[in-house]
């Protein structure tokens, strides 16, 4: 990950015009074992409140430093309908390889 906000489902630079339109309940898993002291990475979830609205962030988590005993992180389940995205952004530290999966629960 670099200092450019990266869309996980699109595997590309985040673009508010390239949201995912598949309705469902989703969770994100991140493998954060590569983080080291001084690193800060930010996860964001975006969604439109109504289909005609602008996509905006509704959930944000920052991960700082080495993660210790629990390297994998799982988001809450999100009910997504109108156009959504999940992103990851390095805020400080070095580029790291962070693997992820997006799992459709329902």
C-alpha positions as CSV (number, residue, x, y, z in Angstrom):
1,X,0.0,0.0,0.0
2,X,1.2,3.5,-0.8
3,X,0.0,7.0,0.1
4,X,-2.7,6.8,-2.6
5,X,-6.1,5.6,-1.4
6,X,-6.6,2.2,-2.8
7,X,-10.0,0.6,-3.6
8,X,-10.0,-3.0,-2.4
9,X,-12.8,-4.4,-4.6
10,X,-11.6,-2.5,-7.7
11,X,-7.9,-3.2,-7.0
12,X,-7.1,0.3,-8.2
13,X,-6.8,3.9,-7.0
14,X,-10.0,5.0,-5.3
15,X,-12.4,6.8,-7.6
16,X,-15.8,7.9,-6.1
17,X,-17.3,7.3,-9.6
18,X,-16.3,3.6,-9.6
19,X,-18.4,2.3,-6.7
20,X,-19.7,-1.3,-6.5
21,X,-23.4,-1.7,-7.2
22,X,-23.9,-5.3,-6.0
23,X,-26.3,-5.3,-3.0
24,X,-25.4,-7.5,0.0
25,X,-24.0,-7.9,3.4
26,X,-20.2,-7.7,3.4
27,X,-17.2,-8.1,5.7
28,X,-13.6,-7.2,5.0
29,X,-10.6,-9.2,6.4
30,X,-7.1,-7.6,6.5
31,X,-3.8,-9.4,7.2
32,X,-1.8,-6.7,9.0
33,X,1.2,-8.8,10.0
34,X,3.5,-6.7,7.9
35,X,2.9,-3.5,9.9
36,X,5.9,-2.2,11.9
37,X,6.4,0.5,14.5
38,X,5.8,3.9,12.9
39,X,3.3,2.7,10.3
40,X,-0.3,4.0,10.2
41,X,-2.8,2.6,7.7
42,X,-6.4,3.8,7.4
43,X,-9.4,1.6,6.3
44,X,-12.5,3.3,5.1
45,X,-16.0,2.1,4.1
46,X,-18.0,4.2,1.7
47,X,-21.7,4.0,0.8
48,X,-24.5,6.2,-0.7
49,X,-27.4,6.8,1.7
50,X,-29.8,6.8,-1.2
51,X,-29.1,5.7,-4.8
52,X,-29.2,9.4,-6.0
53,X,-26.7,10.6,-3.3
54,X,-23.0,11.0,-3.4
55,X,-20.8,8.2,-2.0
56,X,-19.3,9.2,1.3
57,X,-17.3,7.5,4.1
58,X,-19.4,6.0,6.9
59,X,-16.8,3.9,8.7
60,X,-13.1,4.5,9.4
61,X,-10.4,2.6,11.4
62,X,-6.7,3.4,11.7
63,X,-4.1,0.7,12.4
64,X,-0.9,1.9,13.9
65,X,2.4,0.1,14.6
66,X,3.1,-3.6,14.7
67,X,-0.2,-5.4,15.6
68,X,1.1,-7.8,18.2
69,X,-0.6,-11.1,18.8
70,X,-3.6,-10.6,16.5
71,X,-2.5,-9.8,13.0
72,X,-5.8,-10.4,11.2
73,X,-8.6,-7.8,11.4
74,X,-12.3,-8.4,10.5
75,X,-14.7,-5.5,9.9
76,X,-18.3,-5.6,11.2
77,X,-20.9,-6.7,8.7
78,X,-22.2,-3.9,6.5
79,X,-25.5,-3.9,4.7
80,X,-24.7,-2.2,1.4
81,X,-27.2,-1.2,-1.3
82,X,-26.6,1.9,-3.4
83,X,-23.0,2.1,-4.3
84,X,-20.1,1.2,-2.0
85,X,-16.4,0.8,-1.7
86,X,-13.7,-0.2,0.8
87,X,-10.3,1.5,0.8
88,X,-6.9,1.3,2.4
89,X,-4.5,4.2,2.7
90,X,-1.0,4.5,4.2
91,X,-0.9,7.6,6.4
92,X,2.6,7.1,7.8
93,X,5.5,4.7,7.7
94,X,6.7,2.5,4.9
95,X,4.9,0.7,2.0
96,X,3.7,-2.7,3.2
97,X,2.1,-5.7,1.6
98,X,-1.4,-6.0,3.1
99,X,-3.6,-8.8,1.8
100,X,-7.3,-8.7,2.1
101,X,-10.5,-10.4,1.2
102,X,-14.1,-9.2,0.9
103,X,-16.7,-11.7,2.0
104,X,-20.3,-11.6,1.0
105,X,-22.3,-12.8,4.1
106,X,-25.7,-12.6,2.5
